[in-house]
Every structure is written in structure tokens, then in C-alpha cells.
Amino acid sequence: MNLQGNWAFAKAGIKVWSAYRFEGIVMMLSTPISLIIYYFLWKSIYAYMGTATVGGFAFPEMVNYYILSMIVGFVTWSEVDKWMENDLIWGRMITGLLKPISFITWYMSFEIGINLMNILWQMIPVFLIGFVFFGLRTTTAFNTIAFLISIVFAFFIYFGMTYCLGLTAFWLKRIAGLRRLRRATLGFFSGSFIPLTLFPAWSQTIFHYLPFEYTKFVPITIYLGTITKAMIIKSLAIQLLWIAIIYFIAHLIWKRAIKRYASVGL
């Protein structure tokens, strides 16, 4: 593994984030506003329903859920499909293919660089805001370690799915519509919008056989301690399985994509 080369491309991601740092700062400042909206929205829902729990979450846990949803999102978010689309459209893809590391590692290192800045400038402040103003509670040492491992696995799952979508640009060239669909689908089925426990039991069963909940809902429930240690270990194992499946599929798509690129000279 070429760690020096990987770090060089990670630094490229850091530079890109820095180029758009104003957008990052705006997002950092808007996060407390989003948390306030979620706080009062769910406070009204709990008051209207007159119940102590909704979807298995007490009100403080529900607030913590949305704080953790943002935190996990800063680590796992990927727009590699956008970078791949742009590189194909603007003719930069050939340069990437000549780089001294594999195609997928190049983009992954780049995304890691961007997410390192997200962690520094957005995730850590949200953690602090959550603890100070919204009652985000700490968890056990075991759950903390499992949570950190889980969000790393979640990043690889999210990146892998986004990378697979990005590869379709070798055929479609412009995939902006698919990217919007990807964001909506992942947001809905990962539990970003509402906890998956609010869905009917039959749909939750289906979710367990899809990779989406392992990008956000599962890491959050690990931190909150709403699942047992045995379930945590099982969830981490399933995340590893999804990583293997997704990257195997990505490899198959890549072999076809590079053949098309070489044959038609995209």
C-alpha cells in the first residue's frame, strides 16, 4: 500500500475542502439552527401524542438521535459520484488512470481528505454543541469503541455505493439526476430523516437485508445503547459483509467501465 501516495491525494481533498471553506463554515453555523428545529418539532410531537416514547425513543434519546445523525453524516458523507462525473465530462479521467495508485484508492483517499476536514470543522463542534446545549449523553467504553468502528465501516459502505453509482457515468456521462435520487434514497432508508423504528415492522425487516441502515441508523443505535452487545457485534459483522459485497460489485462494474472507456474513448 502506497501510504505516501494515499496521503498526497488526501491532501488534495483537504485543499478542495479549503477552497469551499465558506460553504463549510455556513454549514457549521446552520447546524445549531437545524438542531433547534428538530428539538422543538419533536417536542411538539411528543406533547401532541401524550406519550413518553415514540418508536422506542424517549424525547431526550430522540434529540440525541438527530445530533448523532449529523455527526455520523459528517464522517460518512461522500460525493465521489460527482467528482467522477466531472472528471469524465472535463476530460480529467485519463490523468487519474495514470496515477500510481488504483482508481478506487485515488478517489477514496481524496474523500478521506475532505471528511477529515468535516470532522475537524463540523463534527467536533456539533459534539460540543450537543453536550452543552442539547443534553447529548456519553455512553459506555464498549459502545464508544464499537460506535467509532461502526462509523468507519459506514464510511466504506457509503463510499462504495456512491462509487458504484459514479461508475455509471462511464455509460451515461451525466448522472446529476441519479445523484439526487441517491441522496434521497440513502437519506430515507438510512434513518437520516426519521428513525427506522417508526416504520411498520414488516418494512423494518426488509431494511435489515439492505445496506442503507448500516450507514447511519446502526452506528447511532450502537452509541445510544438501544441494542445489546451481541447485536452490536452482529451488526459490525454485517457491516463487514456489506463492505465485501459492495466492493466486489464495484470491481465487476469497474472492469466493464474501463473496457468501455478504452473502446469508445470517452
Contacts in CASP RR format, 6 or more apart in sequence:
PFRMAT RR
TARGET T0000
AUTHOR 0000-0000-0000
METHOD contacts of the structure
MODEL  1
MNLQGNWAFAKAGIKVWSAYRFEGIVMMLSTPISLIIYYFLWKSIYAYMG
TATVGGFAFPEMVNYYILSMIVGFVTWSEVDKWMENDLIWGRMITGLLKP
ISFITWYMSFEIGINLMNILWQMIPVFLIGFVFFGLRTTTAFNTIAFLIS
IVFAFFIYFGMTYCLGLTAFWLKRIAGLRRLRRATLGFFSGSFIPLTLFP
AWSQTIFHYLPFEYTKFVPITIYLGTITKAMIIKSLAIQLLWIAIIYFIA
HLIWKRAIKRYASVGL
2 100 0 8 1.000
2 101 0 8 1.000
5 100 0 8 1.000
5 101 0 8 1.000
5 109 0 8 1.000
6 101 0 8 1.000
6 105 0 8 1.000
6 109 0 8 1.000
7 109 0 8 1.000
8 109 0 8 1.000
9 99 0 8 1.000
9 101 0 8 1.000
9 105 0 8 1.000
9 106 0 8 1.000
9 109 0 8 1.000
9 110 0 8 1.000
10 109 0 8 1.000
10 110 0 8 1.000
10 112 0 8 1.000
10 113 0 8 1.000
10 116 0 8 1.000
11 113 0 8 1.000
12 110 0 8 1.000
12 113 0 8 1.000
13 110 0 8 1.000
13 111 0 8 1.000
13 113 0 8 1.000
13 114 0 8 1.000
13 117 0 8 1.000
14 113 0 8 1.000
14 114 0 8 1.000
14 116 0 8 1.000
14 117 0 8 1.000
16 110 0 8 1.000
16 114 0 8 1.000
17 24 0 8 1.000
17 113 0 8 1.000
17 114 0 8 1.000
17 117 0 8 1.000
17 118 0 8 1.000
18 117 0 8 1.000
21 121 0 8 1.000
24 121 0 8 1.000
24 122 0 8 1.000
25 121 0 8 1.000
27 122 0 8 1.000
28 121 0 8 1.000
28 122 0 8 1.000
28 125 0 8 1.000
31 70 0 8 1.000
31 122 0 8 1.000
31 125 0 8 1.000
31 126 0 8 1.000
31 129 0 8 1.000
32 129 0 8 1.000
32 133 0 8 1.000
34 70 0 8 1.000
35 63 0 8 1.000
35 66 0 8 1.000
35 67 0 8 1.000
35 70 0 8 1.000
35 126 0 8 1.000
35 129 0 8 1.000
35 130 0 8 1.000
35 133 0 8 1.000
35 134 0 8 1.000
38 63 0 8 1.000
38 66 0 8 1.000
39 63 0 8 1.000
39 134 0 8 1.000
42 54 0 8 1.000
42 59 0 8 1.000
42 62 0 8 1.000
42 63 0 8 1.000
42 66 0 8 1.000
43 59 0 8 1.000
45 54 0 8 1.000
46 52 0 8 1.000
46 54 0 8 1.000
46 59 0 8 1.000
46 62 0 8 1.000
52 58 0 8 1.000
52 59 0 8 1.000
54 62 0 8 1.000
54 198 0 8 1.000
55 195 0 8 1.000
55 197 0 8 1.000
55 198 0 8 1.000
56 197 0 8 1.000
56 226 0 8 1.000
57 65 0 8 1.000
57 195 0 8 1.000
57 197 0 8 1.000
57 226 0 8 1.000
60 135 0 8 1.000
60 137 0 8 1.000
61 224 0 8 1.000
61 226 0 8 1.000
62 195 0 8 1.000
63 134 0 8 1.000
63 135 0 8 1.000
63 136 0 8 1.000
64 134 0 8 1.000
64 135 0 8 1.000
64 136 0 8 1.000
64 137 0 8 1.000
64 224 0 8 1.000
65 195 0 8 1.000
65 220 0 8 1.000
65 224 0 8 1.000
67 126 0 8 1.000
67 129 0 8 1.000
67 130 0 8 1.000
67 134 0 8 1.000
67 136 0 8 1.000
68 136 0 8 1.000
68 219 0 8 1.000
68 220 0 8 1.000
68 223 0 8 1.000
68 224 0 8 1.000
69 191 0 8 1.000
69 192 0 8 1.000
69 216 0 8 1.000
69 220 0 8 1.000
70 126 0 8 1.000
71 123 0 8 1.000
71 126 0 8 1.000
71 127 0 8 1.000
72 151 0 8 1.000
72 154 0 8 1.000
72 215 0 8 1.000
72 216 0 8 1.000
72 219 0 8 1.000
72 220 0 8 1.000
73 192 0 8 1.000
73 216 0 8 1.000
74 115 0 8 1.000
74 118 0 8 1.000
74 119 0 8 1.000
74 122 0 8 1.000
74 123 0 8 1.000
74 126 0 8 1.000
75 115 0 8 1.000
75 118 0 8 1.000
75 119 0 8 1.000
75 123 0 8 1.000
75 151 0 8 1.000
75 152 0 8 1.000
75 154 0 8 1.000
75 155 0 8 1.000
76 115 0 8 1.000
76 151 0 8 1.000
76 154 0 8 1.000
76 155 0 8 1.000
76 157 0 8 1.000
76 158 0 8 1.000
76 159 0 8 1.000
76 215 0 8 1.000
76 216 0 8 1.000
77 115 0 8 1.000
77 118 0 8 1.000
77 158 0 8 1.000
78 111 0 8 1.000
78 115 0 8 1.000
78 155 0 8 1.000
78 158 0 8 1.000
78 159 0 8 1.000
78 160 0 8 1.000
78 162 0 8 1.000
78 163 0 8 1.000
79 111 0 8 1.000
79 162 0 8 1.000
79 179 0 8 1.000
80 107 0 8 1.000
80 108 0 8 1.000
80 110 0 8 1.000
80 111 0 8 1.000
80 159 0 8 1.000
80 160 0 8 1.000
80 162 0 8 1.000
80 163 0 8 1.000
80 166 0 8 1.000
81 162 0 8 1.000
81 163 0 8 1.000
81 165 0 8 1.000
81 166 0 8 1.000
81 169 0 8 1.000
81 175 0 8 1.000
81 178 0 8 1.000
81 179 0 8 1.000
81 182 0 8 1.000
82 179 0 8 1.000
83 107 0 8 1.000
83 110 0 8 1.000
84 93 0 8 1.000
84 107 0 8 1.000
84 163 0 8 1.000
84 166 0 8 1.000
84 167 0 8 1.000
84 169 0 8 1.000
85 166 0 8 1.000
85 169 0 8 1.000
85 173 0 8 1.000
85 174 0 8 1.000
85 175 0 8 1.000
85 176 0 8 1.000
85 179 0 8 1.000
86 92 0 8 1.000
87 93 0 8 1.000
87 96 0 8 1.000
88 169 0 8 1.000
88 170 0 8 1.000
88 173 0 8 1.000
88 266 0 8 1.000
89 173 0 8 1.000
89 174 0 8 1.000
93 261 0 8 1.000
93 266 0 8 1.000
96 103 0 8 1.000
96 106 0 8 1.000
97 103 0 8 1.000
97 258 0 8 1.000
99 106 0 8 1.000
101 109 0 8 1.000
103 254 0 8 1.000
103 258 0 8 1.000
104 163 0 8 1.000
104 247 0 8 1.000
104 250 0 8 1.000
104 254 0 8 1.000
107 163 0 8 1.000
108 159 0 8 1.000
108 163 0 8 1.000
111 159 0 8 1.000
115 155 0 8 1.000
127 136 0 8 1.000
130 136 0 8 1.000
138 144 0 8 1.000
139 147 0 8 1.000
139 223 0 8 1.000
139 224 0 8 1.000
139 225 0 8 1.000
140 225 0 8 1.000
142 229 0 8 1.000
142 232 0 8 1.000
143 222 0 8 1.000
143 223 0 8 1.000
143 225 0 8 1.000
143 232 0 8 1.000
144 223 0 8 1.000
146 222 0 8 1.000
146 232 0 8 1.000
146 233 0 8 1.000
146 236 0 8 1.000
147 219 0 8 1.000
147 222 0 8 1.000
147 223 0 8 1.000
149 236 0 8 1.000
150 218 0 8 1.000
150 219 0 8 1.000
150 222 0 8 1.000
150 235 0 8 1.000
150 236 0 8 1.000
150 239 0 8 1.000
151 219 0 8 1.000
153 214 0 8 1.000
153 236 0 8 1.000
153 239 0 8 1.000
153 240 0 8 1.000
153 243 0 8 1.000
154 214 0 8 1.000
154 215 0 8 1.000
154 216 0 8 1.000
154 218 0 8 1.000
154 219 0 8 1.000
154 239 0 8 1.000
156 243 0 8 1.000
156 247 0 8 1.000
157 211 0 8 1.000
157 214 0 8 1.000
157 215 0 8 1.000
157 239 0 8 1.000
157 242 0 8 1.000
157 243 0 8 1.000
157 246 0 8 1.000
158 186 0 8 1.000
158 215 0 8 1.000
160 246 0 8 1.000
160 247 0 8 1.000
160 250 0 8 1.000
161 182 0 8 1.000
161 186 0 8 1.000
161 211 0 8 1.000
161 246 0 8 1.000
162 182 0 8 1.000
163 250 0 8 1.000
164 246 0 8 1.000
164 249 0 8 1.000
164 250 0 8 1.000
164 253 0 8 1.000
165 175 0 8 1.000
165 178 0 8 1.000
165 179 0 8 1.000
165 182 0 8 1.000
166 175 0 8 1.000
167 250 0 8 1.000
167 253 0 8 1.000
167 254 0 8 1.000
167 257 0 8 1.000
168 175 0 8 1.000
168 178 0 8 1.000
168 253 0 8 1.000
169 175 0 8 1.000
170 257 0 8 1.000
170 258 0 8 1.000
170 260 0 8 1.000
170 261 0 8 1.000
170 266 0 8 1.000
171 257 0 8 1.000
171 260 0 8 1.000
172 178 0 8 1.000
173 266 0 8 1.000
185 212 0 8 1.000
186 192 0 8 1.000
186 212 0 8 1.000
186 215 0 8 1.000
187 193 0 8 1.000
187 212 0 8 1.000
187 216 0 8 1.000
189 196 0 8 1.000
189 207 0 8 1.000
189 210 0 8 1.000
189 212 0 8 1.000
189 213 0 8 1.000
190 212 0 8 1.000
190 213 0 8 1.000
190 215 0 8 1.000
190 216 0 8 1.000
190 217 0 8 1.000
191 212 0 8 1.000
191 213 0 8 1.000
191 216 0 8 1.000
191 217 0 8 1.000
192 216 0 8 1.000
195 217 0 8 1.000
196 204 0 8 1.000
196 207 0 8 1.000
196 213 0 8 1.000
196 217 0 8 1.000
197 204 0 8 1.000
199 207 0 8 1.000
207 213 0 8 1.000
211 242 0 8 1.000
211 245 0 8 1.000
211 246 0 8 1.000
214 235 0 8 1.000
214 238 0 8 1.000
214 239 0 8 1.000
214 242 0 8 1.000
218 235 0 8 1.000
218 239 0 8 1.000
221 227 0 8 1.000
222 232 0 8 1.000
222 235 0 8 1.000
227 235 0 8 1.000
260 266 0 8 1.000
END
